[in-house]
Amino acid sequence: MTANDTHTPQPSTGKLVFLHYDQAGLDAVYNQSAYAPHSEHVRTRMSLASAAVRARIGPPQRHAYGDAPIEGLDVYPAAEHNAPIIVFIHGGAWRRGLASQNAFAAEMFVKAGAHFIVPDFSWVQDAADSLRTLADQVRRSLIWVYRNAGKLDADQSRIYLVGHSSGAHLAAVALTTDWQKDYDPALPENFIRGAVLCSGMFDLHPVRLSSRSSYVKFDDDLEFKLSPQRHLERIGAPIVLLYGTRETPEFQRQSIDFDKALRDSGKSSRLVVAQEYDHFELKETLANPYGPYGQAVMSQIFP
């Protein structure tokens, strides 16, 4: 698959390192800003919207799910008794972003009757064990949510996982977790009711070959264990995948291939193609019940 218009960078013509990409071409298709030069404006807009949401609905409850200072989560509670839970895993190429900057969709979901929870986790450049640290933190934040659902007046059986970009990758990794073996035999085999994964990466092999390896410490074990597409047998929750037609060709391909692999394995997967949205514009629609991302989440939680 190639980019669908002339405004996006095209692969170069040197020595091929993956599919039809040389190194410069592969680096470009794993660099969203190369395809969305206005990305910082959209990021700033979402950060400002997050502050405005907190001003309207109040600050979140802050809870620790671990001992490290970063290991906390923001809870925006719904007024409804026994409400469902959305856990949003933010993106940022694994190296940027905070829960406080990702509250822009909280108001919509809270008013619709769902708790909205955003965990913080380490940036990969600061992590002791590369992406393994981030994956473990996301998993432990989900365990905290499951165990504390009653205290939040939430429905423990309706925990939904939502992720964007590198956050969609970490969310998909969480879906492949053997909770009983790796964390606690008392945990259910699968306590995630459903997942909506937007613009993610599900096989780390091409990512490892790209310039992202300059700040992520990849190795063979990490590539294998943290590539959700290689562990389809562990996935039990129904998944909705989204990508925008103005995203990089690789981010489009990753979602297309993951959707096909899931369906070929007999898993529940639905692919949403958002026409004329780039990577950052599509994330912004999480706060719109009629936008591609927001509608996908709302329809899964409130069918």
N, C-alpha and C positions, 0 to 999 in steps of 0.2 A: 504494500500500500504506500502511496505517496501523498504528499500534502495536496490539498484540494484547490489551492489557488496560487497565484503568482506572487502574493505578498509575503509568503513564508520562505525561509531559507531552504535551499535545495542541497542534497548531499553533494560533497565534493568528489573528485575523480582521482584520488591517490590510491595507495595500497588499501585493499578492503580489510576491515577488521571485524565487521559483523554485517550479515546480509549484504546490501549494496552500499554500505557506508564505509568511507575511509575514516581516519581518526577525527578529522575536523568535522565531518558530517555527523558522526555518532555523538561527538561532544555537543553539537548544536541541537540535536533532537532530544537530548537529556538536559537541556537548558531552556526552561520555559521562557525566560526573558528574551531569548533570541526570536521567539515567535510572538511575544506580547510585550513590546517595548514600553507600554503604559502600565506594566505590572505594579510598579511602586505606587502609582496613583490609586489603583484599585485596592492594594493592601492598606494604604492609608485610609481610604474611604471606609473599609470594613473595620479598621481599628477605631475610627471616629464613631462609626455606627454602634460599635460595642460599648463605648463610653456613653453614648446617648441612651442605649437600652438600659444600662445600669442606673442612669439618672431617672428613668421613667419607672422601672419596676423595682429598683433598690439593689443594693450590693448582694452578691451571692453568699451563701453559706460556704465557708472554707473548711475542708476536712483533710487531714493527713491520711494517706494510704500507706506511707512508709516513713522511714526515719530521716532520709535525706531532705534538706530544705526544699528542694524542687518537687518532692513527692507529695503533692497536694492536689486537690481537685475543687473546682468551683461548682456549686450546686445551685441552680435556679429552680426553686420548687413551684409546682403547680398547686392551685388551691384545691383541686379535686382529691377526694379520698381514694387511696389505692391506685394512683395514677401510673401509667406506663413510664418507662425511663428511656431517654435518649442519651447515649454516651457518645460525644463527638470527639474524634481524634484529629487534631489539626495537622496541617501540613507545614511545609517550610524547608523542603529538601533535607529533612532530618537535622537541620542546623540553625533553625530560627523559629520564632513564634512562641507565644505564651497563651495560656488560657484566657487571660484578661483581654487579649486582642481578638478573641474568637467567641464573643458573646453576642454577636450581631443577630443571630437567629434565635436567641433565647426567648425574646418576648413573644414571637409568633407561636412557638411550641408551648410555652407556659400557658398562654391564653387559650390554646387549643386543648389543654388538659394533659400535658406531658411534662414531667420533670426534664430539665436540660442540664447535663453534666459535662464539664470540660476538664479533663485531667491535664496537669502539667507533667512534663517529663524532660529528661536531660537532652541537651543538644549533643549530637554525635561527636563533635570535636572535643567536648568536655567529658565524654563518657569513658568509664574505666574499661569497658569491654565492647567498644564499638556498638553496632546496632543490637547486639544481644542485650545490652543494658536497657536500651529503649524498649525493646520487645518485652522484656521482663517487667518493666515499669508499667507499661500499658496493661499487661496481663494482671498484675497485682492491683491496679486501679479497678479493673473489672471485678476482681474477687471482692474487693472492698464494697463495691456497689451492690453486688449480690448479697453479701452478708449483712449489709446495713439497710437493705431496702425497707424493712419494717420500720426502722427508726425514721426513715424519710417519708413514711406514709405512702410507700410506692408498692407496686405489684411486682414481686420478685420473679414472676413467670413472664413478665413482659419487659425484658431488657433488650433494647435495640441498639445496635452498634453502627455508627455513621463515621465515615472517614473521608478525607480529601487528600489527594496527592501522596506524599510520603506518609501521611496519616492513614490513608486508605491502605497502603502497604502494611503498616503496623497493625491496623484493624484486621486485615486478612490473615496476618500471621497469628493473631489472637484466635481466629476461628479455627486454626489448625492445631490448637493446643490440646494436649492430653492432660486435662486438669487434674484428674485423680492421680496419675503417675507422677507428674512434675510438680504438683503443688499440695494437694490435700485429698486423700482418699474419700473424705466426706463430701467433696464437691460433686455435683451432678456431672455426668459425662459431657453435657452441653447445656449451658444455661443462657445462651444468647438466642433470643426468639427470631431475630432477623437482622440483616445488615444491608446498608446502602453504601457502596464504595464508589467514590467519584474520582476519576482521573488518577488511578493508582498504578503501581508497578508490582507485578505478581511473579516475575521471574527475574532474579537479580543478575543473571549472567551478562546481558548486554550493559546493564548499569555498571557492573564491575569493570567492564572494558572502557567505559566512558571517563570523562574528566572528574566525575564524582568520586572516583577512587583516590583523588588527591586529598580528600578529607575524610573518607570512610575507609576504615581498615578492613578490607575484604580478605577473606581466605576461603578455601574450598568448603570447609565445614559451615561457615556462615552463609555462603552462597546457597548451599543445599538446604540447610535447616530453615532459613528465613526466606525461601522462595515458595510462597503458598501454592503456586501451580504444581509443585512437585509433591504436594501432600493432600491431594484432593480427598483421599479416603477419610481424612480427619474432619472434613467439613460437613456439618449437619444442618446448619441454618440456611434458610432461603436467602438468596443474595440478589440485589439489584445493582447493576454496574452502569455507570454513566461515563461518557466522554463527550467533549465538544469537537465540532468539525474544524475549528481553528486552533486546536491544540497541535502539538508536535506529532508527526507521524508515528513515532515510537510510543507515545502515550496513548494514541488511538489503538495501535496494534496490540499493546499489552492488555487492554480491556477486551478487545475483540477475541484474542486468543484465550484469555482466561474464561470468558463466557462460553466459548466453544468447548474448552476442556471440561468445564463443570457440567455442561449439558451432555456431553459424550459419556461422562461418568455417571449419569443418572441423577445429578444434583439439580436442585431448583435454582435457576438463574434466569434473569431477564436483563436485556441490554437496552439502555436508553441512549439514543444518539441526539445530542443537543445541537441543532443546526445553528451555525454562525456564532457560537460561543467559544472563546478561548479559555485557557486553564483557569484564569483568575475571575473572569466574568461569570463562569459557570459556578464557581464556589459561592459567589455573592448571591446567587439565586436560592441558596439554602434558606434565606429569610423570606422568600416569596412563596406562598402556598400554591401559586399558579406557575411558578418557574420550574424548569426541569428538575432541579435538585430538591427543592422544597416539596414539590408535588410527589416525587418519588418516595420521600421519607413519609410524608403524610399518608399516602395511600397504603404504605406497608403497615403503619401503626394503626390507622383508622380506616380499614378497608370498607 
